[in-house]
Amino acid sequence: MSEHEGDVRQARLLINEMFAVLRGDQSRTTLMERLQEHQQTTNMTMLSFVNALLATLDALPGSVTMLLAVSGSVLHQGQFADQASAYQGIAGIANILGETETELEARKAAIECQRQAGESRAALMQLSSMLHNLATLYQHLEQYDAALPLLQEVVAIDEQIGHPELPADRAALEALQLQVTGPRAAIERWLQSYRDEDGLQALLNLVEHLAIGAMREDNRAQREALAEHLARLRAIRDLPIEGAYDFLHVLQLWLRNEPGMAQKPNRYGHIYQVISAKPCSQLSR
């Protein structure tokens, strides 16, 4: 192992230790002692990196941004997989400290390195996970257009390597497409694709969310439009979730404010229990 590669490995380990300390999984004192030992180095690049870690350990303003900036000088001569892992660690640190912009930049840097780490199954699984996590962050920031191509790539990679998270990632993509393009386009995509249970689960959850919002705002035009979209889905008799057909029917009746619906929640409550028994697909992993 070259001296540069040794510095990269050491930097990655120190970043991981920092992440563990901030999570409460490791002693702060032990890490502080290790960093103070590394301050004796004559390598000025490594010294800048260690000082940035010490500042981050003390949660000084701008310290995580500085850590990300100086890390590039240490990491750029290492293996791409090691670089990606280190940037992922910095993203985790930024997340804990609430530094969202730095987290975004670190996750992007990790993905850029991971793309160059080869096309083995392990490398592509790691890339899928990194893309998924960045998409999740964009969704938390309500930047859905930025998240969409990332989840599309996640699903493409999952299909290529037979990733076990493929059904959940397809469902997450369907949910996001519904958010971006609206219910009609999302329903049509599901009808023209695999018509899988996970995809339908995400679709039902978000349709219910939209219906509740439309009813709360008493937006009659939106309520009628959504009821019409649900009719397209309800026309499919072999929906893969038990109770989905009745669930959609109830939503349509409520959206159209059919007479007597105020007295029917108890009668149809079991339908909601059937749907809610299956949790939504998670957007991060």
Protein Blocks (a to p, Z undefined) as FASTA:
>chain_A
ZZklmmmmmmmmmmmmmmmmmnopacfklmmmmmmmmmmpcblklmmmmmmmmmmmnopg
hklmmmmmmmmmmmmmmcfklmmmmmmmmmmmmmmnopaklmmmmmmmmmmmmmmnojaf
klmmmmmmmmmmmmmmmmmnopaklmmmmmmmmmmmmmmnopaklmmmmmmmmmmmmmmn
ojklmmmmmmmmnopaklmmmmmmmmmmmmmmmmmnopaklmmmmmmmmmmmmmpmkbcb
ehklmmmmmmmmmmnopghklmmmmmmmmmmmmmmmpccddfbZZ
